[in-house]
């Protein structure tokens, strides 16, 4: 859940800040996988977006 929440929160517009973008979100996940985020879950998330073309609506 944490990985999905971080990606959605960073990539989406918030009233207090503009969207940071999906690439920034994925960089955060990649940088902290195995530290803040489960390695397997982070790898699946990165693969979904970068290899499988998954997009947030």
SVG drawing of the C-alpha trace seen along z (x, -y; Angstrom):
<svg xmlns="http://www.w3.org/2000/svg" viewBox="-8 -25 26 34">
<polyline fill="none" stroke="black" stroke-width="0.4" points="0.0,0.0 2.8,-2.4 4.3,-2.2 1.0,-2.8 0.2,-5.7 3.5,-7.4 3.3,-7.2 -0.3,-8.5 0.4,-11.3 3.5,-12.5 2.1,-12.2 -1.2,-14.0 -2.0,-17.6 -2.6,-18.7 -4.2,-22.0 -0.9,-22.9 1.5,-22.0 1.5,-21.1 1.9,-17.5 5.5,-16.4 5.0,-13.9 5.1,-10.2 8.9,-10.1 9.7,-11.9 7.5,-9.4 9.1,-6.4 12.6,-7.8 11.6,-8.1 10.5,-4.4 13.6,-3.3 15.9,-5.3 14.3,-3.9 13.4,-0.4 14.7,2.0 15.0,-1.0 11.5,-2.5 9.7,-0.2 9.5,3.5 11.9,4.5 9.5,6.9 6.6,4.5 8.8,1.6 10.2,3.7 6.6,4.7 5.5,1.0 8.5,-0.2 8.0,2.6 4.2,1.8 4.9,-1.9 8.2,-1.6 7.7,1.7 4.0,2.3 2.9,-1.2 0.6,-1.5 -0.7,-5.1 -2.6,-6.9 -5.9,-8.3"/>
</svg>
